[in-house]
Amino acid sequence: MRLTATMSDNPDISEVTSFDKSKLKKTEMQEKNPLPSKETIEQEKAATS
């Protein structure tokens, strides 16, 4: 018994190729979870030891 995939092997990309990027709004990116700086990591290492 062969299970059939729910997606087609040959997807229809006509909508993607005709997409108008100029209709998109510009957004400002903001880092929600920034990584700590090297200095912060060194301070925390020094505080725990």
C-alpha positions, 0 to 999 in steps of 0.5 A, a space after each residue: 500500500 502506497 501512501 499518497 502525498 498531500 502536496 503535488 510533486 509538481 506544485 503550481 508556482 504561477 501565483 508566486 512568479 506573478 507576485 507584485 513585491 511593490 505591494 508589500 509594506 516596509 517593516 523595521 526589524 528589531 532583535 527580540 532576543 539579542 545575544 549577550 556581548 562578549 564582555 557580558 559573558 566574561 562578567 557572568 563567568 567571573 561572577 559564578 566562579 
